[in-house]
Amino acid sequence: MVAAGAFTPPAPAAVPGREGAAGRGGRGGARAGGGGRGNQPSPYAMLPAFCRVQATLAPSSDSDIKIEVWLPDSSTWNGKFQAVGNGGWAGTIGYPAMATALAAGYATTSTDTGHVGNTAAFALGHPEKVTDIAYRAVHEMTVQAKAIVNGYYGSAPKYSYFNGCSLGGRQGITEAQRYPADYDGIVAGAVAWGGMERYAGVVMNGAMMRKTSGGYIPPEKYPAIHEAVLQACDGLDGVKDGVLENPLACHFDPKVLQCKAGEDTVSCLTAPQVQTATMIYSDAKDPKTGKVLTGGLLRGTELQWGTLYSPDGYGNAIEAMKYIAMKDPTWDPSSFNPATDVEKALKGDPEGILKSDNPNIKSFFDHGGKLLMYQGFQDPQVTSWNAIRYHQAVLDKVGKSVESKSIELFMVPGMLHCNGGPGPDTWDKAAALDTWVTSGKAPDHIVASHATEGKVDRTRPLCVFPKVAKWNGTGSTDDAANFTCVAESAVKATK
């Protein structure tokens, strides 16, 4: 390990992160502005005093893993350690998430996973770097960060947690699968497991859409489709609020919007567009084996269909095909041939190290580890089926007795990818996990809030899947106190 600034205040430097964020990162504390998400306050608004450690790890001859460890003064340290995850193809340290952890009293760490830039170009000719982003970087970061924490405070952290969403969600479950002793608790949101299968499925669907004459659905048609879904299913939970409490119970058929002969307006779908909409809602399957490559998007995601199904395609998946499967930066996603290219995609990751699909995490549970999963029901990027299927696979493999003892899944109505959307998307995930780990009592619900222009305008309970929130029939439907988590037979996790 090559370290810079270990255990000493670094020279005044910008605290990197989102555009506009800047500040100091030494013992004197940090104050910074800008860079907040939407209506959320900036994570840099006021950072407590901390020591900033920057290090480079080289577990292989081709590894160049950058990490940072932020250590609050002993007077403000809560005695615990929280690592934070990445998104997309990583390539940068998660400063905003580190700032949030630091403000809550944690010693915290993050890594760029071994390369610079949110692209898969690093993978071409560098299999060791693929191993680093697949699993090695987070583990090596964890080992070294814990050693730094121990050395700085003279004692190991009482509890160690991992907190991530999207790629960070995959990183979390990968830690549970491969290194069960690294963490006492893991928050894993929108788990982007599936690796090359998931990427191939999305690229295949996009290619099919583009090859079908008139198959592309332009964004100006999204509102009509979404409104039709709400008209069909918003009232199923007894509350019409623009949010589907349980999209799994919604069976909206896009064919009801098919245009009349010779018609093509923003309020209807042509026959090829109906075919595309049906495809978007459906599982993408390997044409040779029939195996599900990735699940379809759920009803309610229509306003963001362009995330995966724009004319340009989904960037993260195209990056994987170019640099890992085809090993050709000039590869054109429109040329995708399902008969041959699904197989090429899978051969690009022959050991499946990017897949992270092993449900046997008994060793993690056996040492007391807790896995708190969450997933937006309106996620247009990582299908909600990813979380549901992995959760069910763990129960099938390890045994249903671990439910609510060691693992819980919270599906979040109206939430997009990791956050955002019309549903309540804000709650303290690390605090919920910490309470579970330290008390031994799993949460039976979590109260989340939604805000507009910084003002909370709705709260709802998030229920342990497969339960859903049911309005009690009296009181405001924007107040979580008026809802109860109940079982709903329409929810099936066996799709």
N, C-alpha and C positions, 0 to 999 in steps of 0.2 A: 504494500500500500504506500503510495506517495501522497503525503498530506501537506496542505498549506494552511497556516494559521491555526493549527490545532491547539486548543486550550488557551489561545491568546486572542485578544480583540483584533479582527482584521482591519486593514486600512479602510477609511471611508470609501464605500462603494455603492453603486446602485443596487437595489434589491430587484433583480429581474422579475418579470412576470408579464402581465397584460400591458398593452400600450398605456403609457401615461403613469405607470407605477414607478416610483423611485424612492430611495430612502437610504438610511444607514443601517448596517447590520452588526454593530459591535456591542460591547457591554453597556454603552451609554444608551442603548435602546434605539428604536427606529420610529420615525414618523413619516408617513407618506400619503399621497393622495392619488385618486384615479384608479382605473382598472377594475372596478367592481362589476359584477354580472347583473345586467338588467336593473331591477329595482333593489338589488341587494347592496348593503354597504360595502365599501372597499375593504378587503382583508388587511390592507396596509394602513388603515386609519390611525391606529396607534399600537405599535408592537412593544411589548415589554423588553427590558434589557436582556440581551442574550449573547452568547459566544457562538461565532459562526465558524464551522470547520468545513473546509473544502478538501476533497480527496480524490485521487484517481486509483482505481482498482484494475489489476491486470491478472485475472485468474487463468488466462490463456495467452499465448504469444501474440494473438491478434485482438486482444481485448483492450478497450480504452474506456472504462466505465467511470463516469463522473458521478460523485455523490456529494451531498451536503448534509451536515448534521447541525441543527440549531439547538443550543443548550441554554435554557432560561437560567437566570440566577437561582441559586439554591433556595433563596427566600421565596421564590414564586413557583419553583418546580413542584408539580403534584406527585412526583415520585414515579411517574409512568412514562412510557415510551410509545409514540405513535408514528408509524411509517405511513406515507401517503403514496398513492399510485399515479399512473399516467393515463393519457388518452391517445387515441389514434395510433400512430406509429412511434409515439414518444419522441425522443430526441431533444428533450428539454427537461429540466428539473421542475417539479411542481411547486413553485414558490407560493402561489395563492393558498393552496391547501396546507403547506407548511406554516404559513402565517396564521391560518385559522387554528391549527393544532397548537402552535406556540402561544397564541393568545389565551388558549384554554389551560395552559400550564404544563403542556407536554414537552418533553424532549422529542424532537421530530427529525425525520430524515426523508430524502427523496433522491432519485437517480434519473439520469437521462437514458438509462438502459444500455449505454455503450456506443451511442452515435449522436450526431448532431443533425437536427432538422426532422420535421414530421413527415418523413418519406421513407419508403422501403428501399431506396437506391443503395443504402449501405450494404444490403444483403448480397448484392451481385459479387460473387467470388469471395465472399467472406462468411463461410458457414459458422465460424466461431462467434461472429457477431449475431447471427440468427439465434444461436444457442443462448447468447447473453440476453436478448430481448425475450426469448421464450420463457426462461426461468432463472438463469444463472445470476443475472445482474441484481435482481431483487433479493435473492438469497445472500449473495456476497455483501450487498449493502447492509442487510440486516445483521449479519455477523459482525461486520466492522463497526457499524453504528452502535451496536450494543456494547462493544468493547470500549468505544470512545465515551459513551455514557457512563460506563462503570469507572473508567479512569478519571473522568472529570469530577464526578460526585463522590467517588470512593465507595460506591455501592451499585449493585445492579438495579434496574427498574423493577418495581413491585409487579407490574403487569406490562405486557407488550402487545400492542394492537396494530393491525393493518387496516387502512381505510382507503378504498378505491372504487371507481366506477368506470364502466366501459372496459378499455384495456386494463384499467385498475381493478375492475371486478374480476377479470380473468386472472390477473396477477394474484389476487387474493385467494381464489380457489386453487390456483397452482401451488401456492405456498402450503395450503392444507394438504394437497395431494403429495407433494414431493418432500416437503420439510415440515412435518407436523409439529415439531417442537419449537419452531421459530416464534410462533405467536400464541398468546392466550385467547385472543379473540380476533375475528376478521369481519369487517363490513365489506360486502361485495355487491356493488350495484351494477345493473345492466350487464351481466357477465358475458363478455364477448368471446365465449368459447366457440369452438368449431373449426378454427383455423382455416385451412385451405378449402375445406368442404363448404364452409359458410361463404367464403369469398367467391368460390366457383359458382355456387347457386345464385348469388346476386348478379354476377356478371352474365351468367347464362340467361337469366330472366331479362336483363337489360338488352342483350343481343337479340333475343326473340322478339321483344317489343319493337326494336328498331327495324328488324327484318320483316315485320308484319306491316304491310301497306296501310297507313293510316292508324297504326296501333298506338302511337304516342299520345298520351293524354296531357294537353297543355295545362299549366297552372291555373288559368282562368276558369277551368272547369272544376277544380277541386272544391270550391265552396258549395256548389250544387250537390256534389256527391256527399260531402260531409253533412250538409243539411238534411239530405234524404236519410242518411244513417241515423241522425238524431231524431228525426220524425218517426222512424221505425222503432228505435230502441231506447231513447233517452228516458222514457217514462217507465221502463221495465222495473226500475228500483223504487217507483212511487214518487220520485222527485225529478221534475224537469228543470235542469240547471245547466245544460250544455255539456255535461260530463257523463260518460257511460261508466257507471259504477262497476259493471261486470260485462265487458265486451265479449267474453266467452259465451254469454247467453244471447248475443245478438247474431241473427242469421240473415242479415240484409243481403239481398241478391241484387247486384248492380244492373241486372237485366231490366229491372223495372224502370231504369232511366234511358233505355234504348230509344234513340231518335226514330221518328217516323221516316218513312221512305223519302229521300231527298232532303231531309232536314239535318242541320248540324249547327246547333247553337251552344252557348255556354251552359245551358241548363239541361242538356241531354248528352248521351254518349252514342257514338256510332257503333256499329256492330264490332269492328276491330277494337275499339276502345273498351267495350264491354268485356271482350276477351282479355284485354290487358288488365282491367280491374279485377277480374276473376283470378287471373294469374297472380297478381300482387297479394291477394288474400290467401292464396293457396301455398302449400309446401312446394319448394323447389326440389325435384327428385333427380337422382342419377338416371339417365335414360336407359342405361344398361342393366342396372341392378334394382332400380326402384327405391333405393335407399334415400331417405330424406337428407338433403344436403343442408338446408336451412328452412325454418318455418316461415310461413307467410306473415304479413303484417296484419294486425287485428283491426276490426272495425273501429273507427274513431281516429285513425291516423291520416286520413285523406288529405288534410291541409298541408301535410309535409311529405307527400309522396315524392316530391322532387329530390329529396335527400338521396334516395336510392335510384330513382327512375327518371332522371333528367336525360336529355340527349347526350350529355357528356359522360353519364354513368357515375357510379359511386367510387370516389377517388381511392379510398383505403383498399377496396377490393381490386381495383385496376392496378394499383401499386404492387399488390401481392402477386397478381398474375404476371406482370412485366418482369419483376426482379427476382421472384422466387420460383414461379412455375416455368415461365417461358425463357427467363434469363435474357430478355431482349427489351431494352428501354424503348424501342420504336414499335413494340407490339400494339396492334389496333384492337380494342375490345369488341368492335363490330364484327371482327373475323372469328369470334368464338364459335367453335364447332362442338356441340354437346357430345357427339359421337367419339371424339378424341380428346378434347381439351379438359374435360372433367378428370379423366385419368392422368393427364399431364399435371394438372393442378395438385392432385394428391401425391404424385411422385415427387413434386417439388419439395415436399416435407415428408420424406420417407419414414421417419421415425415418429411422425405425428407430434413433434414437440410444441408446435404452435396450437395444438387442438385443445389441450387441457380438459379432456372429457372423462377422466377417471373418477368414478363416483365412490370408490372405496377410500373414504377418508376416516375410517374407523380409528386409525392411530391418532389422528388429530383430536377426535372426540374422547379417546381413552385417557388422554392427559388433561382432560377438562376443557378443551378448546370449544369455543362457541362460534358458529357461523351465522351471521345475520345478513340475509340476502334481501335486496329490494329491487324493484323493476317498475318502470312506468308502463301502465297499460296502454298509453298512447305513444309509445316509443316508435319513431319511424326509421330508426337506424339499426339497432340491435333488436330483432324481433322479441316480443314478450315471451314467446315460446322457449327461448333460450333458458331463461330463469326457471320457468315452470318445469321444463324437461330435466334440467340438471337436478333441481330439488327432488323431483320424483325419483330420478335414478339413484340418488343417495339413499332415499328411504327404501327403495327396492333392494339395494345392495347391502346396506348396513343394518337395516331393520327399522320398522316404524316407531320403535321405542325411542329413537333419538329425536323425533319431532317434539319441539317445544322444550326439549332437554338440552340439545346440542345444536340444533339447526332450526331456523325459522325463515320463512319467505313472506315478505310484505309486497303485494302488488298495489301500485299506486294509481288510482283512477285519475285520468286526465293529465298525467305527467308525461312529458316528452322524454328525450334521452338524458338521463341523469337529473335533469331539473327542467323547469319551465313548463308552460302549458296552462290550460284553464283549471286544472285541479290543484289541490293543496300539494305543494312540492318541497316545503321547507320544514325540516326538523333536525334536531341535533343527533346525528347518527352515532357519533363517537360516544356521546353521553348515554344513549340507549344501550350500546354494547357494553360500556363500562359498568353500568348498573346491573346488567345481566351477569357479567363475569364476576363482579365483586359480591353480589348478593346471592347468586345462584338461582334467582327467579327470573324466568324468561318473561318478556313483555307480552301481555295478552292483547294489547293494542298500542298504537303510537299516535299521538295527536300531531297532525301536520297542519300547516297554515298556507294560505295563498295570499299574496299581496299585490296590490296595484298601485304603482307610483309610490312604493315604500310603505303603504298603509295596509295592514292586514284586513281583508274583507271576507275571509271564509276560513273556518277550521273544520276538519273532519278527522274521525278516527281512521287510521290505517289498520286493517285487520290481518290477522295471521291467515295466510292462504290455506284452504280455499274459502274462508269466511268472507263475507262482504258487509259493508256498513248499511244498516237499515234505519230509516227515519222512524222515530217513535210515533209520529203522527201529530205531535204538538210542538210548538216552539219554532224558532227560526231554523231553516234548513241550512243556514250558514254557520251554525254553532255545533261543534262536535258533541257537546253535552246532550244533544237531542237525538243522537244516533247510538245504535247498539250493533255490535258485530254478531252476525248470525250465520249459520250454515245455509248454503244455497245449493240445492241439488243440481241446478243447471251447470254448475262449475265442474268441469272434468279436466283432470290433469293427465289423461291417458291418450291424448290426441297423437 
